Amino acid sequence: MNNLISLSEKLSIRLSQPLPGSVAHEPMRATPVGPIRPKFEHKLPPKPGSVLILLYEDEGRIKFPLTKRPEYLGAHAGQISLPGGKGEAGEDYIQTALREGEEEIGVHSSELKVIGRLSDFFVIPSNFLIAPVVAYSLTKPTFIPQASEVVKILEGNLDDLLRDDAIQTKEILAAKMYPMLAPHFLIDNEIVWGATAMMLNEFRMIVRQIQNNTTH
């Protein structure tokens, strides 16, 4: 548990300083392959939303949950996401992240301690401006997937995310119709790409900076 608390303390300091933002996001941006390219035009301002990067320890390893969405007709069908969603009236970004975490994966906000946040992230296909919130739990949560929105809860291993060879690239079919060359992470045997991978890469970059500063 000292492992998690030590990282949380260092993250709290680092997240209050300037963040990598697009420097971390852009290397994970998927690029269209061939002539078929998605077009996104939004006439309305982005909707506010939050996602939760929830750290916990399991048998000495620091882990974090991701959700797999069901297959449906939509931009994010079957994708792997961080727990989260749209902000409700009167909520701030932390309240949104904690509420969505409770709704989607069954983790009560009373069990969590918020460390800080990453850079805001604009999700172009769905017109959301996402605030990624980083928190931790001193005990391993008992996850309860929301039946209508979550097919499966994955458990990512932070050590795997931090490896030098963690970023891979392959061609995928986005929204079942757009071939894309997608940088991605392989987490719990699932391909994690797009907005989730871009936000996770900022988190990865920050934790690697902390580790480098600790060892030097």
Disulfide bonds with the S-S distance in Angstrom:
none
